[in-house]
Amino acid sequence: MKYDFAIIGSGIIGLTLAFKLKKKLKSANIIIFEKEPNSTSHGSGRNSGVLHSGIYYEPGSLRANLCVKGAIELKEYIKSEKLWINECGKLLVPNSNTSYSHLNKLYERAKQNNVKIYKLKKEEIERKEPNINCKYNYGLHVPFTSVANPYEVSQSLIKNIKKKGIDIIYNCKILKISGTNLITKDKNFQANYIFNCAGLFADVVAENSDLKFKYSFLPFKGKYWKIKNKNFKLKHLVYPIPDTRYPFLGLHSSHNQNGDFYIGPSSTPVFSRDAYTDFFGDNIKESLNLLYNFSKKIALNENKLRTLAIKEILLITKFGFYSQVKKMFKNININDLELSKQKVGIRSQIFDPQSKNLVNDFVIINQNQTTHVLNAISPAWSASFAFADHLIDQIHL
Ligand SMILES: Cc1cc2nc3c(=O)[nH]c(=O)nc-3n(C[C@H](O)[C@H](O)[C@H](O)COP(=O)(O)OP(=O)(O)OC[C@H]3O[C@@H](n4cnc5c(N)ncnc54)[C@H](O)[C@@H]3O)c2cc1C
């Protein structure tokens, strides 16, 4: 049987794409291949669940456009499906002189991206959140930002696409794409059009197709620490003001519907795509390659990658992590922090060897009846519904 569309990966991008394709082409025959036994083993089940408003991203970039539109639609979907959401808003607090120097730039960027943002005085911030350690005169407030449960969102999408007749084949890894053939260990499949939405593994899938692309992969692990002290509460999400040249947002708070509070994620360089519990993974060859690539970049300090890596490596120890936490929050003791074993994710970050930069936008490559979605880093979860529309628009159905 030949499918109209085959989607590789049932993370949030694959699921929303199937949802939108079926909405647009009711009779389309769509199949999703997923190498894991479920849809939330990687990024889409391991993120902070924050619906980002779109303030951080370069105006005109895909991240800016798709995040602003997509997060509004994701919020509507969550509400219409009666899933958990906390529309708590976000406070952004400078945690260093460099961070404070980026405040006005971020404020202007948010305005350019048409996101409502307010400058608040230190006293107003402290009134809203007594547990914030605000050392600078101003911070920012973004009322739109909310937090939801990524697992619930995926389950709801799975239920809805299955109702429309879309199948997800679990435990089915696509080893190679050859023309419009999808090759697995046991069987081959055919589709008129293929979408590579393999997240953290999208560059591997792309390399195992006819595509030759210029990027290399650089994994950064995000670890979270749970706050054990049940008396510590925040009404808002609390973030630092980041250096917008890098794709990372800095350690921030997040919470869930059980009232658990977390701080994270770190951005620790690791040497495997699925090194959730360690630095290295099972694929020794890949780990050695990544170690070699990373060491080279560190040695050359290309675009301050060494500076960034050293800063992040300091967060590996509890003491190092706590020294950063203290800069933003009051009333947290070092003994209140417990490293979360479940809440840990790895970013699908790619590196451009030409510009020698971490790629700071989504990368979409359409070639030979296949779309490859690369660098689906944050805020791809927030942006997913608009992301799906964008992928469909590009192939002019
Ligand atoms: C620590 C962390 C925190 C984050 N926080 C946020 C946040 O708060 N808000 C936000 O908007 N974004 C956040 N993100 C980003 C967000 O999680 C990702 O951008 C998003 O989940 C990407 O979705 P995806 O579908 O592309 O990838 P994935 O969720 O990785 O899905 C890809 C799927 O493809 C499958 N697959 C891979 N290879 C194959 C193959 N060969 N054959 C078949 N299947 C295959 C995988 O098993 C996987 O299930 C965060 C990311 C991290 C790491």
The ligand as an SDF file (V2000), in Angstrom:
LIG
                    3D

 53 58  0  0  0  0  0  0  0  0999 V2000
   15.0060   20.5500   28.5480 C   0  0  0  0  0  0  0  0  0  0  0  0
   14.0770   21.1070   27.5070 C   0  0  0  0  0  0  0  0  0  0  0  0
   13.0910   22.0170   27.8640 C   0  0  0  0  0  0  0  0  0  0  0  0
   12.2360   22.5470   26.8890 C   0  0  0  0  0  0  0  0  0  0  0  0
   11.2280   23.4000   27.2740 N   0  0  0  0  0  0  0  0  0  0  0  0
   10.3690   23.8700   26.3360 C   0  0  0  0  0  0  0  0  0  0  0  0
    9.2800   24.6970   26.7130 C   0  0  0  0  0  0  0  0  0  0  0  0
    9.0380   24.9460   27.8840 O   0  0  0  0  0  0  0  0  0  0  0  0
    8.4730   25.1940   25.7310 N   0  0  0  0  0  0  0  0  0  0  0  0
    8.6950   24.9200   24.3980 C   0  0  0  0  0  0  0  0  0  0  0  0
    7.9580   25.4260   23.5550 O   0  0  0  0  0  0  0  0  0  0  0  0
    9.6990   24.0900   24.0280 N   0  0  0  0  0  0  0  0  0  0  0  0
   10.5180   23.5500   24.9530 C   0  0  0  0  0  0  0  0  0  0  0  0
   11.5200   22.6980   24.5870 N   0  0  0  0  0  0  0  0  0  0  0  0
   11.6410   22.3120   23.1710 C   0  0  0  0  0  0  0  0  0  0  0  0
   10.6270   21.2380   22.7950 C   0  0  0  0  0  0  0  0  0  0  0  0
   10.5460   20.2240   23.7360 O   0  0  0  0  0  0  0  0  0  0  0  0
   11.0130   20.6490   21.4370 C   0  0  0  0  0  0  0  0  0  0  0  0
   11.2770   21.7140   20.5720 O   0  0  0  0  0  0  0  0  0  0  0  0
    9.9110   19.7900   20.8480 C   0  0  0  0  0  0  0  0  0  0  0  0
    9.4740   18.8270   21.7610 O   0  0  0  0  0  0  0  0  0  0  0  0
   10.4030   19.1500   19.5640 C   0  0  0  0  0  0  0  0  0  0  0  0
    9.4290   18.2460   19.1200 O   0  0  0  0  0  0  0  0  0  0  0  0
    9.7520   17.2080   17.9830 P   0  0  0  0  0  0  0  0  0  0  0  0
    8.4700   16.5630   17.6210 O   0  0  0  0  0  0  0  0  0  0  0  0
   10.5280   17.8830   16.9090 O   0  0  0  0  0  0  0  0  0  0  0  0
   10.8060   16.1980   18.6130 O   0  0  0  0  0  0  0  0  0  0  0  0
   10.6740   14.9240   19.5890 P   0  0  0  0  0  0  0  0  0  0  0  0
    9.7930   15.1650   20.7240 O   0  0  0  0  0  0  0  0  0  0  0  0
   12.0870   14.5280   19.8640 O   0  0  0  0  0  0  0  0  0  0  0  0
   10.0030   13.8220   18.6680 O   0  0  0  0  0  0  0  0  0  0  0  0
   10.6740   13.1870   17.6200 C   0  0  0  0  0  0  0  0  0  0  0  0
   10.2500   11.7300   17.6310 C   0  0  0  0  0  0  0  0  0  0  0  0
   10.8560   11.0800   16.5210 O   0  0  0  0  0  0  0  0  0  0  0  0
   11.1530    9.7410   16.9000 C   0  0  0  0  0  0  0  0  0  0  0  0
   12.1970    9.2350   15.9910 N   0  0  0  0  0  0  0  0  0  0  0  0
   13.4840    9.6380   15.9120 C   0  0  0  0  0  0  0  0  0  0  0  0
   14.1390    8.9460   14.9500 N   0  0  0  0  0  0  0  0  0  0  0  0
   13.2390    8.1010   14.4060 C   0  0  0  0  0  0  0  0  0  0  0  0
   13.3230    7.1250   13.3520 C   0  0  0  0  0  0  0  0  0  0  0  0
   14.4680    6.8980   12.7060 N   0  0  0  0  0  0  0  0  0  0  0  0
   12.2080    6.4040   13.0530 N   0  0  0  0  0  0  0  0  0  0  0  0
   11.0340    6.6180   13.7200 C   0  0  0  0  0  0  0  0  0  0  0  0
   10.9000    7.5250   14.7350 N   0  0  0  0  0  0  0  0  0  0  0  0
   11.9940    8.2640   15.0530 C   0  0  0  0  0  0  0  0  0  0  0  0
   11.6580    9.9120   18.3330 C   0  0  0  0  0  0  0  0  0  0  0  0
   11.6070    8.7060   19.0330 O   0  0  0  0  0  0  0  0  0  0  0  0
   10.7210   10.9850   18.8670 C   0  0  0  0  0  0  0  0  0  0  0  0
    9.6130   10.4420   19.5580 O   0  0  0  0  0  0  0  0  0  0  0  0
   12.3900   22.1610   25.5350 C   0  0  0  0  0  0  0  0  0  0  0  0
   13.3700   21.2180   25.1830 C   0  0  0  0  0  0  0  0  0  0  0  0
   14.2100   20.6870   26.1560 C   0  0  0  0  0  0  0  0  0  0  0  0
   15.2240   19.6660   25.7510 C   0  0  0  0  0  0  0  0  0  0  0  0
  1  2  1  0
  2  3  1  0
  2 52  2  0
  3  4  2  0
  4  5  1  0
  4 50  1  0
  5  6  2  0
  6  7  1  0
  6 13  1  0
  7  8  2  0
  7  9  1  0
  9 10  1  0
 10 11  2  0
 10 12  1  0
 12 13  2  0
 13 14  1  0
 14 15  1  0
 14 50  1  0
 15 16  1  0
 16 17  1  0
 16 18  1  0
 18 19  1  0
 18 20  1  0
 20 21  1  0
 20 22  1  0
 22 23  1  0
 23 24  1  0
 24 25  2  0
 24 26  1  0
 24 27  1  0
 27 28  1  0
 28 29  2  0
 28 30  1  0
 28 31  1  0
 31 32  1  0
 32 33  1  0
 33 34  1  0
 33 48  1  0
 34 35  1  0
 35 36  1  0
 35 46  1  0
 36 37  1  0
 36 45  1  0
 37 38  2  0
 38 39  1  0
 39 40  1  0
 39 45  2  0
 40 41  1  0
 40 42  2  0
 42 43  1  0
 43 44  2  0
 44 45  1  0
 46 47  1  0
 46 48  1  0
 48 49  1  0
 50 51  2  0
 51 52  1  0
 52 53  1  0
M  END
$$$$
